[in-house]
Amino acid sequence: MTAIEAKRRAEAPLLRRLLRLAAVPAVAVLGALIVGAIIISLSSMASGPLDLMLPLQAYGNMFEGAFGSVRGILFTIASATPLILGGMAVGLAFKAGLFNIGAQGQFLMGGIGSAAVGAWMAGAPAIAAIPIAILSGALLGAAWGFIPGALKAWTGAHEVVTTIMLNTIAGAIIGYLVTGPLEAPGFGFSRTGVLGNSELPAFEGTTIHLGVLIAFALVPVVWWLLWRSTLGFEIRTVGANPDAARYAGMHPALITILTMSLCGLLAGLAGAGQILGISHFMTPSYGTSIGFDSISIALLGRANPFGIMAAALVFGAMRAGSGLMQIEAGIPVEIIDVIQALILLFLATDVVIRRLLRIRAESAEPDELQTVTKSYGSGSPT
């Protein structure tokens, strides 16, 4: 057997495994687009006869808006950036057997932390103001992730319940701070102060800022952490079997706290990048669905950092192309929310899809879906 043949035989199992892992997400996206096309076609009857070609026009306009120009491609990348970090914040928790619904609150706390510190250091040199503002958002997000991790480890409180409550608390805290201690005068409405030198530098005339580079650079870092480091091995072992991990000398409680803190740090970075690089201020009712979209991203990306990056780019492309779709085809941008919800619905039918595709369960069992659907009775990991 030649060296080339040996290499091909070694690569074949890996290729088959990648295809099996990508099959369900691909079918989920395709199925959502098909159902979305049916909805778009039926919507044409509101103003005339049934138009079966309307979905092709709408999807064509969406693709053109996302990839038909350099500006569209850059907008797609910028739209995907916070979803990459948020998706990894959820996906990392999945690997530890945790369901982090709190990415929304962690994102918001990271945003308010960077907005507050960034406004405070607006007049400082950018070389100092930018790193400190980013770090402040990341650390506040990590602190917000530490709380449910500690409650899970020390009391057995389920992270789904605690993170949902913390999402609400985060929104209330932001409302108080922006209308109180952090409110900037002279704008006619409540908002945080001017960032000045704390704003992330961007490429001229684009929405690509420093935070975009940080997000994409962290993808291989998180992958290495999960699959090449001792900590990553412990995280995956605790997620697979806490009792076995404890028997092997690991500390599931400590891993739970550390994992949720890292998740909060990633989501906090997403919030910091969005404030320092895009919006440049926060309002009392700062609205975003990034934290909740991150759950769909993590599931679609199979909790793998590179898969999450690909899923985020898909969602980012939909957002970037929705404007042109609405202008040219007359389809409201809200159809994107419907399609993304349908993707999540199809992902939930994983077992059915695998049976139809004849994918063996033992080869492609999605542990992240097991984490979502497992009972609340697991108790404390201590």
Phi, psi and omega in degrees: 000127181287166179296325180293318179295321179296320179295319180296320180293324179289325182281337184301311179300321179296318179296317178297321180294318178297319179295320179296318181292326183275347186296310182296312176302320180296317178294323179298315179294315180297316179298320179295320178294323179293313178296321176299323178295321178297317179296318179297318179298314180296328180293337180294339181288348179290337182234009181167201180288164179298126181248101182285344180269352182299319178300321178296319178295316181297312180292326176296317177295321179297316179296319179296319179294329182273324187231002185280356180206164177298320180298318179296318179297316180294323177294323176299314180297316180295322180291329181281339188303305180294333179290329177296311180293317178295320178297320178291329177296326177277318183295321179298320178295320178304319182296335178266008181077024182243148178248099184271087175281352185277011179301329179297310179294321179295322176299313182295319180291324174296322179295315182290326177296315180289325179294318181292309182290323178298318177293323179295326181256023183302327182267356180283162177302141184301327182297337177258320185296316184295308180299321182292320178295317178295314182297323179297315178296318180295317182291322178292322174297319178296320178296323179289333174279331179298323185300305179293331177295316179292320179296322178295315185288321188266333184237348184082006178300130185290134184296334178297314181293311185292322180289325176298316179296320180292331174300315180294318179296319179300316178298320179292320179297317180297318177301318179292313185294317185288333177266001182232252187299329184261003183292130179268130181283158171088013181251348180083353175208160183285126178198165176282170187287172179292138183278331179059236183287355179278349179295142180288133178295141181234154174293139187307123175076013181231172176262009179277111182242182183300326180298330178296315180296320179297315182299311181291327179291331182283343180300305178294332179295313180292323176299315179298318179302316184286320192248352183231356182248158177297319179299317179298320177297320179292321178299313182291326179292315178298321179293326181281317183199095181301324181294316178295321178297319179295320180295329180279002177096006177277170182238090183305322180297314180295319179296321178299313180296314182296318181297312180296327176293318177296321177299315178298324178297316180295315179294323176297322175298321178298316178295319179297316180296322181292322180283311184287334185252338186241292188278327176070005173194167176237147175251167181300328182245045182306113187257131175200151176249013185301316181298320180281324175298333181297332178295314177297320180298315181296320179291317180294325179274007179055032177059017175260130184308319179287324174295322177296319178300316179295317180296320179296323178294324176297312179294321179297322178295320178298317180293317183293326182269354184293329181296311179295325178299317180292322181290313187277316185262347180074020179264122181302147181295343180296343178298335178295320177298321179296314181297318180294324176293323178294323176301315179297321179296316178294324177297328180290342178264033185308314183299318180297315181297317180297323178293320179295324181271359181058042176265126182293133183298322183290345181263341185222034181290117184278099185298335179294325177288327174298321179296319180295321189263355183290162185287168179274001189271017183288335177073198183282141178279003182293000000 
